[in-house]
Amino acid sequence: MTTIKTTLIALATAVPALAFSLTSQATTTSYMNTALVEVCKAAQSNKVLKLKSVMKSHRLQNKTVALKVMCNGDDIITFAAKNGATKTAAKLQESMGEVSITDVAVIEKINVTFTES
């Protein structure tokens, strides 16, 4: 009887927490989408000060952006490098510091796709 009660209590606690976590990961707000597009465009511009300014205005940290943001299907560093933005790519790469394989494997990436207007 005690085992069943313990299991039910554990399930009652875990299910709402899981449901909350899944819904928060599934949607991005329009503000977040706009902020990420601005960060991608700043990384593409090859202007380190512009990138720094955009990230500061949205209160984003260099390491978080370097590890989690994807622009048009590529991580932000690769995206910047593919577009010839070597200065911003180097700055983002530098901000990552020492990263192990396990650190990179558990990170959930946030992808944003945009077109030039």
Backbone atoms as SQL, in Angstrom:
CREATE TABLE atoms (id INTEGER PRIMARY KEY, chain TEXT, resi INTEGER, resn TEXT, atom TEXT, x REAL, y REAL, z REAL);
INSERT INTO atoms VALUES
  (1, 'A', 1, 'MET', 'N', 0.818, -1.192, 0.000),
  (2, 'A', 1, 'MET', 'CA', 0.000, 0.000, 0.000),
  (3, 'A', 1, 'MET', 'C', 0.868, 1.264, 0.000),
  (4, 'A', 2, 'THR', 'N', 1.948, 1.234, 0.771),
  (5, 'A', 2, 'THR', 'CA', 2.827, 2.391, 0.857),
  (6, 'A', 2, 'THR', 'C', 3.504, 2.670, -0.489),
  (7, 'A', 3, 'THR', 'N', 3.867, 1.621, -1.216),
  (8, 'A', 3, 'THR', 'CA', 4.524, 1.784, -2.505),
  (9, 'A', 3, 'THR', 'C', 3.586, 2.448, -3.510),
  (10, 'A', 4, 'ILE', 'N', 2.343, 2.053, -3.520),
  (11, 'A', 4, 'ILE', 'CA', 1.367, 2.646, -4.432),
  (12, 'A', 4, 'ILE', 'C', 1.165, 4.117, -4.105),
  (13, 'A', 5, 'LYS', 'N', 1.056, 4.425, -2.828),
  (14, 'A', 5, 'LYS', 'CA', 0.858, 5.813, -2.396),
  (15, 'A', 5, 'LYS', 'C', 2.057, 6.675, -2.790),
  (16, 'A', 6, 'THR', 'N', 3.248, 6.159, -2.590),
  (17, 'A', 6, 'THR', 'CA', 4.465, 6.884, -2.947),
  (18, 'A', 6, 'THR', 'C', 4.542, 7.113, -4.456),
  (19, 'A', 7, 'THR', 'N', 4.188, 6.097, -5.228),
  (20, 'A', 7, 'THR', 'CA', 4.197, 6.215, -6.683),
  (21, 'A', 7, 'THR', 'C', 3.194, 7.261, -7.155),
  (22, 'A', 8, 'LEU', 'N', 1.998, 7.248, -6.587),
  (23, 'A', 8, 'LEU', 'CA', 0.987, 8.230, -6.963),
  (24, 'A', 8, 'LEU', 'C', 1.412, 9.656, -6.625),
  (25, 'A', 9, 'ILE', 'N', 2.025, 9.826, -5.475),
  (26, 'A', 9, 'ILE', 'CA', 2.511, 11.159, -5.087),
  (27, 'A', 9, 'ILE', 'C', 3.611, 11.615, -6.049),
  (28, 'A', 10, 'ALA', 'N', 4.507, 10.704, -6.407),
  (29, 'A', 10, 'ALA', 'CA', 5.587, 11.050, -7.338),
  (30, 'A', 10, 'ALA', 'C', 5.026, 11.428, -8.703),
  (31, 'A', 11, 'LEU', 'N', 4.055, 10.678, -9.195),
  (32, 'A', 11, 'LEU', 'CA', 3.439, 10.994, -10.484),
  (33, 'A', 11, 'LEU', 'C', 2.690, 12.314, -10.436),
  (34, 'A', 12, 'ALA', 'N', 1.971, 12.547, -9.343),
  (35, 'A', 12, 'ALA', 'CA', 1.216, 13.794, -9.214),
  (36, 'A', 12, 'ALA', 'C', 2.145, 15.006, -9.196),
  (37, 'A', 13, 'THR', 'N', 3.324, 14.833, -8.689),
  (38, 'A', 13, 'THR', 'CA', 4.296, 15.918, -8.646),
  (39, 'A', 13, 'THR', 'C', 5.009, 16.086, -9.988),
  (40, 'A', 14, 'ALA', 'N', 5.350, 14.988, -10.643),
  (41, 'A', 14, 'ALA', 'CA', 6.154, 15.042, -11.863),
  (42, 'A', 14, 'ALA', 'C', 5.367, 15.491, -13.086),
  (43, 'A', 15, 'VAL', 'N', 4.116, 15.070, -13.214),
  (44, 'A', 15, 'VAL', 'CA', 3.340, 15.366, -14.419),
  (45, 'A', 15, 'VAL', 'C', 3.142, 16.862, -14.632),
  (46, 'A', 16, 'PRO', 'N', 2.711, 17.647, -13.625),
  (47, 'A', 16, 'PRO', 'CA', 2.579, 19.093, -13.871),
  (48, 'A', 16, 'PRO', 'C', 3.914, 19.770, -14.204),
  (49, 'A', 17, 'ALA', 'N', 4.980, 19.349, -13.553),
  (50, 'A', 17, 'ALA', 'CA', 6.295, 19.937, -13.830),
  (51, 'A', 17, 'ALA', 'C', 6.723, 19.636, -15.262),
  (52, 'A', 18, 'LEU', 'N', 6.482, 18.407, -15.723),
  (53, 'A', 18, 'LEU', 'CA', 6.823, 18.030, -17.088),
  (54, 'A', 18, 'LEU', 'C', 5.976, 18.802, -18.096),
  (55, 'A', 19, 'ALA', 'N', 4.701, 18.928, -17.818),
  (56, 'A', 19, 'ALA', 'CA', 3.811, 19.655, -18.729),
  (57, 'A', 19, 'ALA', 'C', 4.233, 21.116, -18.850),
  (58, 'A', 20, 'PHE', 'N', 4.592, 21.743, -17.742),
  (59, 'A', 20, 'PHE', 'CA', 5.038, 23.136, -17.763),
  (60, 'A', 20, 'PHE', 'C', 6.318, 23.274, -18.567),
  (61, 'A', 21, 'SER', 'N', 7.241, 22.360, -18.373),
  (62, 'A', 21, 'SER', 'CA', 8.523, 22.425, -19.063),
  (63, 'A', 21, 'SER', 'C', 8.363, 22.221, -20.562),
  (64, 'A', 22, 'LEU', 'N', 7.496, 21.326, -20.993),
  (65, 'A', 22, 'LEU', 'CA', 7.308, 21.085, -22.417),
  (66, 'A', 22, 'LEU', 'C', 6.665, 22.271, -23.119),
  (67, 'A', 23, 'THR', 'N', 5.686, 22.903, -22.491),
  (68, 'A', 23, 'THR', 'CA', 5.035, 24.037, -23.134),
  (69, 'A', 23, 'THR', 'C', 5.957, 25.241, -23.208),
  (70, 'A', 24, 'SER', 'N', 6.804, 25.438, -22.218),
  (71, 'A', 24, 'SER', 'CA', 7.698, 26.596, -22.245),
  (72, 'A', 24, 'SER', 'C', 8.778, 26.445, -23.315),
  (73, 'A', 25, 'GLN', 'N', 9.162, 25.216, -23.643),
  (74, 'A', 25, 'GLN', 'CA', 10.186, 25.004, -24.646),
  (75, 'A', 25, 'GLN', 'C', 9.616, 25.043, -26.061),
  (76, 'A', 26, 'ALA', 'N', 8.338, 24.745, -26.202),
  (77, 'A', 26, 'ALA', 'CA', 7.755, 24.596, -27.530),
  (78, 'A', 26, 'ALA', 'C', 7.475, 25.932, -28.213),
  (79, 'A', 27, 'THR', 'N', 7.247, 26.988, -27.463),
  (80, 'A', 27, 'THR', 'CA', 6.873, 28.250, -28.079),
  (81, 'A', 27, 'THR', 'C', 7.926, 29.318, -27.823),
  (82, 'A', 28, 'THR', 'N', 8.070, 30.204, -28.792),
  (83, 'A', 28, 'THR', 'CA', 8.901, 31.378, -28.586),
  (84, 'A', 28, 'THR', 'C', 8.018, 32.595, -28.830),
  (85, 'A', 29, 'THR', 'N', 8.235, 33.601, -28.047),
  (86, 'A', 29, 'THR', 'CA', 7.435, 34.809, -28.188),
  (87, 'A', 29, 'THR', 'C', 7.921, 35.618, -29.383),
  (88, 'A', 30, 'SER', 'N', 7.092, 36.522, -29.838),
  (89, 'A', 30, 'SER', 'CA', 7.503, 37.359, -30.968),
  (90, 'A', 30, 'SER', 'C', 8.680, 38.250, -30.565),
  (91, 'A', 31, 'TYR', 'N', 8.713, 38.677, -29.287),
  (92, 'A', 31, 'TYR', 'CA', 9.847, 39.478, -28.809),
  (93, 'A', 31, 'TYR', 'C', 11.136, 38.671, -28.912),
  (94, 'A', 32, 'MET', 'N', 11.084, 37.407, -28.467),
  (95, 'A', 32, 'MET', 'CA', 12.269, 36.563, -28.505),
  (96, 'A', 32, 'MET', 'C', 12.706, 36.333, -29.950),
  (97, 'A', 33, 'ASN', 'N', 11.753, 36.092, -30.830),
  (98, 'A', 33, 'ASN', 'CA', 12.081, 35.877, -32.233),
  (99, 'A', 33, 'ASN', 'C', 12.734, 37.121, -32.835),
  (100, 'A', 34, 'THR', 'N', 12.183, 38.284, -32.532),
  (101, 'A', 34, 'THR', 'CA', 12.751, 39.540, -33.027),
  (102, 'A', 34, 'THR', 'C', 14.167, 39.742, -32.483),
  (103, 'A', 35, 'ALA', 'N', 14.353, 39.461, -31.203),
  (104, 'A', 35, 'ALA', 'CA', 15.671, 39.617, -30.581),
  (105, 'A', 35, 'ALA', 'C', 16.691, 38.687, -31.233),
  (106, 'A', 36, 'LEU', 'N', 16.295, 37.434, -31.482),
  (107, 'A', 36, 'LEU', 'CA', 17.223, 36.484, -32.086),
  (108, 'A', 36, 'LEU', 'C', 17.557, 36.848, -33.528),
  (109, 'A', 37, 'VAL', 'N', 16.592, 37.343, -34.270),
  (110, 'A', 37, 'VAL', 'CA', 16.862, 37.794, -35.645),
  (111, 'A', 37, 'VAL', 'C', 17.840, 38.966, -35.614),
  (112, 'A', 38, 'GLU', 'N', 17.663, 39.894, -34.684),
  (113, 'A', 38, 'GLU', 'CA', 18.590, 41.030, -34.560),
  (114, 'A', 38, 'GLU', 'C', 19.999, 40.548, -34.233),
  (115, 'A', 39, 'VAL', 'N', 20.104, 39.550, -33.356),
  (116, 'A', 39, 'VAL', 'CA', 21.415, 39.003, -32.994),
  (117, 'A', 39, 'VAL', 'C', 22.050, 38.337, -34.212),
  (118, 'A', 40, 'CYS', 'N', 21.272, 37.574, -34.964),
  (119, 'A', 40, 'CYS', 'CA', 21.805, 36.923, -36.173),
  (120, 'A', 40, 'CYS', 'C', 22.278, 37.956, -37.191),
  (121, 'A', 41, 'LYS', 'N', 21.491, 38.995, -37.394),
  (122, 'A', 41, 'LYS', 'CA', 21.871, 40.044, -38.349),
  (123, 'A', 41, 'LYS', 'C', 23.124, 40.783, -37.881),
  (124, 'A', 42, 'ALA', 'N', 23.235, 41.009, -36.577),
  (125, 'A', 42, 'ALA', 'CA', 24.425, 41.670, -36.039),
  (126, 'A', 42, 'ALA', 'C', 25.656, 40.780, -36.211),
  (127, 'A', 43, 'ALA', 'N', 25.496, 39.483, -36.009),
  (128, 'A', 43, 'ALA', 'CA', 26.615, 38.554, -36.205),
  (129, 'A', 43, 'ALA', 'C', 27.024, 38.530, -37.671),
  (130, 'A', 44, 'GLN', 'N', 26.062, 38.623, -38.553),
  (131, 'A', 44, 'GLN', 'CA', 26.318, 38.610, -39.989),
  (132, 'A', 44, 'GLN', 'C', 26.998, 39.897, -40.468),
  (133, 'A', 45, 'SER', 'N', 26.831, 40.982, -39.727),
  (134, 'A', 45, 'SER', 'CA', 27.362, 42.287, -40.137),
  (135, 'A', 45, 'SER', 'C', 28.878, 42.405, -40.010),
  (136, 'A', 46, 'ASN', 'N', 29.496, 41.518, -39.237),
  (137, 'A', 46, 'ASN', 'CA', 30.934, 41.536, -38.976),
  (138, 'A', 46, 'ASN', 'C', 31.369, 42.766, -38.180),
  (139, 'A', 47, 'LYS', 'N', 30.440, 43.341, -37.430),
  (140, 'A', 47, 'LYS', 'CA', 30.741, 44.491, -36.579),
  (141, 'A', 47, 'LYS', 'C', 30.576, 44.060, -35.125),
  (142, 'A', 48, 'VAL', 'N', 31.705, 43.888, -34.445),
  (143, 'A', 48, 'VAL', 'CA', 31.705, 43.387, -33.073),
  (144, 'A', 48, 'VAL', 'C', 30.949, 44.327, -32.139),
  (145, 'A', 49, 'LEU', 'N', 31.123, 45.633, -32.310),
  (146, 'A', 49, 'LEU', 'CA', 30.426, 46.591, -31.443),
  (147, 'A', 49, 'LEU', 'C', 28.915, 46.538, -31.640),
  (148, 'A', 50, 'LYS', 'N', 28.480, 46.337, -32.872),
  (149, 'A', 50, 'LYS', 'CA', 27.044, 46.209, -33.143),
  (150, 'A', 50, 'LYS', 'C', 26.494, 44.950, -32.475),
  (151, 'A', 51, 'LEU', 'N', 27.212, 43.839, -32.590),
  (152, 'A', 51, 'LEU', 'CA', 26.800, 42.590, -31.954),
  (153, 'A', 51, 'LEU', 'C', 26.715, 42.760, -30.442),
  (154, 'A', 52, 'LYS', 'N', 27.729, 43.384, -29.878),
  (155, 'A', 52, 'LYS', 'CA', 27.757, 43.617, -28.432),
  (156, 'A', 52, 'LYS', 'C', 26.581, 44.493, -28.004),
  (157, 'A', 53, 'SER', 'N', 26.295, 45.529, -28.772),
  (158, 'A', 53, 'SER', 'CA', 25.198, 46.439, -28.459),
  (159, 'A', 53, 'SER', 'C', 23.843, 45.740, -28.520),
  (160, 'A', 54, 'VAL', 'N', 23.624, 44.928, -29.558),
  (161, 'A', 54, 'VAL', 'CA', 22.352, 44.212, -29.693),
  (162, 'A', 54, 'VAL', 'C', 22.175, 43.218, -28.552),
  (163, 'A', 55, 'MET', 'N', 23.240, 42.490, -28.224),
  (164, 'A', 55, 'MET', 'CA', 23.137, 41.508, -27.134),
  (165, 'A', 55, 'MET', 'C', 22.902, 42.214, -25.798),
  (166, 'A', 56, 'LYS', 'N', 23.540, 43.355, -25.594),
  (167, 'A', 56, 'LYS', 'CA', 23.346, 44.097, -24.358),
  (168, 'A', 56, 'LYS', 'C', 21.915, 44.630, -24.264),
  (169, 'A', 57, 'SER', 'N', 21.378, 45.112, -25.376),
  (170, 'A', 57, 'SER', 'CA', 20.021, 45.666, -25.352),
  (171, 'A', 57, 'SER', 'C', 18.969, 44.596, -25.050),
  (172, 'A', 58, 'HIS', 'N', 19.271, 43.348, -25.389),
  (173, 'A', 58, 'HIS', 'CA', 18.339, 42.252, -25.104),
  (174, 'A', 58, 'HIS', 'C', 18.762, 41.441, -23.884),
  (175, 'A', 59, 'ARG', 'N', 19.802, 41.915, -23.189),
  (176, 'A', 59, 'ARG', 'CA', 20.309, 41.270, -21.980),
  (177, 'A', 59, 'ARG', 'C', 20.705, 39.809, -22.221),
  (178, 'A', 60, 'LEU', 'N', 21.435, 39.588, -23.296),
  (179, 'A', 60, 'LEU', 'CA', 21.920, 38.259, -23.634),
  (180, 'A', 60, 'LEU', 'C', 23.415, 38.183, -23.367),
  (181, 'A', 61, 'GLN', 'N', 23.862, 37.034, -22.894),
  (182, 'A', 61, 'GLN', 'CA', 25.284, 36.847, -22.623),
  (183, 'A', 61, 'GLN', 'C', 25.964, 36.206, -23.825),
  (184, 'A', 62, 'ASN', 'N', 27.223, 36.571, -24.044),
  (185, 'A', 62, 'ASN', 'CA', 27.983, 36.063, -25.189),
  (186, 'A', 62, 'ASN', 'C', 27.996, 34.539, -25.237),
  (187, 'A', 63, 'LYS', 'N', 28.304, 33.912, -24.121),
  (188, 'A', 63, 'LYS', 'CA', 28.435, 32.458, -24.085),
  (189, 'A', 63, 'LYS', 'C', 27.098, 31.785, -24.388),
  (190, 'A', 64, 'THR', 'N', 26.015, 32.330, -23.851),
  (191, 'A', 64, 'THR', 'CA', 24.694, 31.765, -24.101),
  (192, 'A', 64, 'THR', 'C', 24.346, 31.843, -25.581),
  (193, 'A', 65, 'VAL', 'N', 24.607, 32.975, -26.188),
  (194, 'A', 65, 'VAL', 'CA', 24.334, 33.149, -27.615),
  (195, 'A', 65, 'VAL', 'C', 25.199, 32.197, -28.429),
  (196, 'A', 66, 'ALA', 'N', 26.482, 32.124, -28.108),
  (197, 'A', 66, 'ALA', 'CA', 27.406, 31.278, -28.863),
  (198, 'A', 66, 'ALA', 'C', 27.019, 29.798, -28.782),
  (199, 'A', 67, 'LEU', 'N', 26.512, 29.367, -27.656),
  (200, 'A', 67, 'LEU', 'CA', 26.189, 27.956, -27.477),
  (201, 'A', 67, 'LEU', 'C', 24.781, 27.580, -27.914),
  (202, 'A', 68, 'LYS', 'N', 23.830, 28.503, -27.842),
  (203, 'A', 68, 'LYS', 'CA', 22.432, 28.118, -28.040),
  (204, 'A', 68, 'LYS', 'C', 21.745, 28.653, -29.286),
  (205, 'A', 69, 'VAL', 'N', 22.235, 29.722, -29.871),
  (206, 'A', 69, 'VAL', 'CA', 21.506, 30.344, -30.981),
  (207, 'A', 69, 'VAL', 'C', 21.931, 29.733, -32.314),
  (208, 'A', 70, 'MET', 'N', 20.925, 29.426, -33.124),
  (209, 'A', 70, 'MET', 'CA', 21.148, 28.945, -34.484),
  (210, 'A', 70, 'MET', 'C', 20.471, 29.914, -35.442),
  (211, 'A', 71, 'CYS', 'N', 21.164, 30.274, -36.497),
  (212, 'A', 71, 'CYS', 'CA', 20.633, 31.199, -37.498),
  (213, 'A', 71, 'CYS', 'C', 20.519, 30.468, -38.826),
  (214, 'A', 72, 'ASN', 'N', 19.324, 30.419, -39.366),
  (215, 'A', 72, 'ASN', 'CA', 19.066, 29.761, -40.651),
  (216, 'A', 72, 'ASN', 'C', 19.641, 28.343, -40.713),
  (217, 'A', 73, 'GLY', 'N', 19.524, 27.604, -39.615),
  (218, 'A', 73, 'GLY', 'CA', 19.937, 26.206, -39.587),
  (219, 'A', 73, 'GLY', 'C', 21.376, 25.942, -39.176),
  (220, 'A', 74, 'ASP', 'N', 22.189, 26.971, -39.019),
  (221, 'A', 74, 'ASP', 'CA', 23.582, 26.816, -38.579),
  (222, 'A', 74, 'ASP', 'C', 23.740, 27.451, -37.209),
  (223, 'A', 75, 'ASP', 'N', 24.698, 26.919, -36.426),
  (224, 'A', 75, 'ASP', 'CA', 24.979, 27.623, -35.172),
  (225, 'A', 75, 'ASP', 'C', 25.509, 29.003, -35.537),
  (226, 'A', 76, 'ILE', 'N', 25.378, 29.950, -34.631),
  (227, 'A', 76, 'ILE', 'CA', 25.646, 31.356, -34.947),
  (228, 'A', 76, 'ILE', 'C', 27.093, 31.606, -35.385),
  (229, 'A', 77, 'ILE', 'N', 28.031, 30.838, -34.849),
  (230, 'A', 77, 'ILE', 'CA', 29.433, 31.029, -35.225),
  (231, 'A', 77, 'ILE', 'C', 29.660, 30.580, -36.669),
  (232, 'A', 78, 'THR', 'N', 29.119, 29.424, -37.027),
  (233, 'A', 78, 'THR', 'CA', 29.227, 28.927, -38.400),
  (234, 'A', 78, 'THR', 'C', 28.496, 29.859, -39.361),
  (235, 'A', 79, 'PHE', 'N', 27.309, 30.332, -38.937),
  (236, 'A', 79, 'PHE', 'CA', 26.525, 31.258, -39.753),
  (237, 'A', 79, 'PHE', 'C', 27.330, 32.524, -40.055),
  (238, 'A', 80, 'ALA', 'N', 27.952, 33.090, -39.037),
  (239, 'A', 80, 'ALA', 'CA', 28.746, 34.306, -39.240),
  (240, 'A', 80, 'ALA', 'C', 29.927, 34.030, -40.164),
  (241, 'A', 81, 'ALA', 'N', 30.607, 32.916, -39.934),
  (242, 'A', 81, 'ALA', 'CA', 31.769, 32.579, -40.762),
  (243, 'A', 81, 'ALA', 'C', 31.373, 32.343, -42.218),
  (244, 'A', 82, 'LYS', 'N', 30.239, 31.664, -42.450),
  (245, 'A', 82, 'LYS', 'CA', 29.777, 31.413, -43.820),
  (246, 'A', 82, 'LYS', 'C', 29.463, 32.711, -44.560),
  (247, 'A', 83, 'ASN', 'N', 29.073, 33.742, -43.802),
  (248, 'A', 83, 'ASN', 'CA', 28.731, 35.030, -44.408),
  (249, 'A', 83, 'ASN', 'C', 29.912, 36.001, -44.400),
  (250, 'A', 84, 'GLY', 'N', 31.111, 35.500, -44.143),
  (251, 'A', 84, 'GLY', 'CA', 32.309, 36.320, -44.199),
  (252, 'A', 84, 'GLY', 'C', 32.519, 37.220, -42.990),
  (253, 'A', 85, 'ALA', 'N', 31.749, 37.009, -41.937),
  (254, 'A', 85, 'ALA', 'CA', 31.854, 37.837, -40.736),
  (255, 'A', 85, 'ALA', 'C', 32.857, 37.203, -39.763),
  (256, 'A', 86, 'THR', 'N', 34.115, 37.282, -40.117),
  (257, 'A', 86, 'THR', 'CA', 35.148, 36.610, -39.336),
  (258, 'A', 86, 'THR', 'C', 35.372, 37.248, -37.960),
  (259, 'A', 87, 'LYS', 'N', 35.197, 38.563, -37.866),
  (260, 'A', 87, 'LYS', 'CA', 35.406, 39.245, -36.577),
  (261, 'A', 87, 'LYS', 'C', 34.358, 38.825, -35.553),
  (262, 'A', 88, 'THR', 'N', 33.092, 38.827, -35.947),
  (263, 'A', 88, 'THR', 'CA', 32.032, 38.452, -34.998),
  (264, 'A', 88, 'THR', 'C', 32.099, 36.956, -34.695),
  (265, 'A', 89, 'ALA', 'N', 32.452, 36.143, -35.693),
  (266, 'A', 89, 'ALA', 'CA', 32.598, 34.705, -35.459),
  (267, 'A', 89, 'ALA', 'C', 33.704, 34.438, -34.443),
  (268, 'A', 90, 'ALA', 'N', 34.814, 35.140, -34.586),
  (269, 'A', 90, 'ALA', 'CA', 35.936, 34.967, -33.658),
  (270, 'A', 90, 'ALA', 'C', 35.557, 35.429, -32.247),
  (271, 'A', 91, 'LYS', 'N', 34.840, 36.536, -32.160),
  (272, 'A', 91, 'LYS', 'CA', 34.421, 37.054, -30.848),
  (273, 'A', 91, 'LYS', 'C', 33.500, 36.059, -30.153),
  (274, 'A', 92, 'LEU', 'N', 32.545, 35.491, -30.880),
  (275, 'A', 92, 'LEU', 'CA', 31.639, 34.509, -30.289),
  (276, 'A', 92, 'LEU', 'C', 32.384, 33.232, -29.913),
  (277, 'A', 93, 'GLN', 'N', 33.305, 32.798, -30.763),
  (278, 'A', 93, 'GLN', 'CA', 34.097, 31.599, -30.473),
  (279, 'A', 93, 'GLN', 'C', 34.926, 31.809, -29.214),
  (280, 'A', 94, 'GLU', 'N', 35.497, 32.986, -29.084),
  (281, 'A', 94, 'GLU', 'CA', 36.320, 33.332, -27.919),
  (282, 'A', 94, 'GLU', 'C', 35.487, 33.311, -26.631),
  (283, 'A', 95, 'SER', 'N', 34.234, 33.723, -26.725),
  (284, 'A', 95, 'SER', 'CA', 33.388, 33.803, -25.530),
  (285, 'A', 95, 'SER', 'C', 32.991, 32.438, -25.001),
  (286, 'A', 96, 'MET', 'N', 33.116, 31.397, -25.820),
  (287, 'A', 96, 'MET', 'CA', 32.734, 30.057, -25.373),
  (288, 'A', 96, 'MET', 'C', 33.696, 29.490, -24.353),
  (289, 'A', 97, 'GLY', 'N', 34.947, 29.877, -24.422),
  (290, 'A', 97, 'GLY', 'CA', 35.935, 29.370, -23.489),
  (291, 'A', 97, 'GLY', 'C', 36.145, 27.881, -23.689),
  (292, 'A', 98, 'GLU', 'N', 36.384, 27.173, -22.602),
  (293, 'A', 98, 'GLU', 'CA', 36.585, 25.729, -22.646),
  (294, 'A', 98, 'GLU', 'C', 35.231, 25.039, -22.609),
  (295, 'A', 99, 'VAL', 'N', 34.930, 24.253, -23.625),
  (296, 'A', 99, 'VAL', 'CA', 33.666, 23.526, -23.700),
  (297, 'A', 99, 'VAL', 'C', 33.968, 22.064, -23.936),
  (298, 'A', 100, 'SER', 'N', 33.372, 21.212, -23.121),
  (299, 'A', 100, 'SER', 'CA', 33.583, 19.785, -23.319),
  (300, 'A', 100, 'SER', 'C', 32.466, 19.215, -24.181),
  (301, 'A', 101, 'ILE', 'N', 32.672, 18.016, -24.674),
  (302, 'A', 101, 'ILE', 'CA', 31.682, 17.361, -25.528),
  (303, 'A', 101, 'ILE', 'C', 30.358, 17.188, -24.788),
  (304, 'A', 102, 'THR', 'N', 30.401, 16.844, -23.513),
  (305, 'A', 102, 'THR', 'CA', 29.156, 16.641, -22.771),
  (306, 'A', 102, 'THR', 'C', 28.404, 17.951, -22.587),
  (307, 'A', 103, 'ASP', 'N', 29.110, 19.059, -22.456),
  (308, 'A', 103, 'ASP', 'CA', 28.443, 20.356, -22.342),
  (309, 'A', 103, 'ASP', 'C', 27.665, 20.673, -23.613),
  (310, 'A', 104, 'VAL', 'N', 28.244, 20.433, -24.748),
  (311, 'A', 104, 'VAL', 'CA', 27.610, 20.736, -26.016),
  (312, 'A', 104, 'VAL', 'C', 26.455, 19.777, -26.294),
  (313, 'A', 105, 'ALA', 'N', 26.581, 18.521, -25.880),
  (314, 'A', 105, 'ALA', 'CA', 25.559, 17.516, -26.166),
  (315, 'A', 105, 'ALA', 'C', 24.241, 17.808, -25.465),
  (316, 'A', 106, 'VAL', 'N', 24.252, 18.415, -24.295),
  (317, 'A', 106, 'VAL', 'CA', 23.028, 18.640, -23.540),
  (318, 'A', 106, 'VAL', 'C', 22.365, 19.979, -23.821),
  (319, 'A', 107, 'ILE', 'N', 22.971, 20.809, -24.583),
  (320, 'A', 107, 'ILE', 'CA', 22.429, 22.139, -24.822),
  (321, 'A', 107, 'ILE', 'C', 21.294, 22.086, -25.828),
  (322, 'A', 108, 'GLU', 'N', 20.207, 22.721, -25.475),
  (323, 'A', 108, 'GLU', 'CA', 19.081, 22.835, -26.393),
  (324, 'A', 108, 'GLU', 'C', 19.281, 24.095, -27.223),
  (325, 'A', 109, 'LYS', 'N', 19.279, 23.950, -28.520),
  (326, 'A', 109, 'LYS', 'CA', 19.508, 25.084, -29.412),
  (327, 'A', 109, 'LYS', 'C', 18.189, 25.761, -29.754),
  (328, 'A', 110, 'ILE', 'N', 18.256, 27.055, -29.984),
  (329, 'A', 110, 'ILE', 'CA', 17.095, 27.844, -30.403),
  (330, 'A', 110, 'ILE', 'C', 17.367, 28.316, -31.820),
  (331, 'A', 111, 'ASN', 'N', 16.537, 27.879, -32.759),
  (332, 'A', 111, 'ASN', 'CA', 16.761, 28.184, -34.163),
  (333, 'A', 111, 'ASN', 'C', 15.842, 29.298, -34.625),
  (334, 'A', 112, 'VAL', 'N', 16.379, 30.234, -35.354),
  (335, 'A', 112, 'VAL', 'CA', 15.584, 31.313, -35.938),
  (336, 'A', 112, 'VAL', 'C', 15.948, 31.400, -37.419),
  (337, 'A', 113, 'THR', 'N', 14.937, 31.517, -38.274),
  (338, 'A', 113, 'THR', 'CA', 15.142, 31.632, -39.709),
  (339, 'A', 113, 'THR', 'C', 14.633, 32.978, -40.166),
  (340, 'A', 114, 'PHE', 'N', 15.407, 33.670, -40.969),
  (341, 'A', 114, 'PHE', 'CA', 14.996, 34.982, -41.447),
  (342, 'A', 114, 'PHE', 'C', 15.529, 35.198, -42.847),
  (343, 'A', 115, 'THR', 'N', 14.979, 36.183, -43.518),
  (344, 'A', 115, 'THR', 'CA', 15.469, 36.585, -44.837),
  (345, 'A', 115, 'THR', 'C', 15.790, 38.068, -44.783),
  (346, 'A', 116, 'GLU', 'N', 16.713, 38.472, -45.613),
  (347, 'A', 116, 'GLU', 'CA', 17.075, 39.883, -45.675),
  (348, 'A', 116, 'GLU', 'C', 15.923, 40.668, -46.256),
  (349, 'A', 117, 'SER', 'N', 15.633, 41.821, -45.658),
  (350, 'A', 117, 'SER', 'CA', 14.536, 42.648, -46.176),
  (351, 'A', 117, 'SER', 'C', 15.058, 43.892, -46.839);
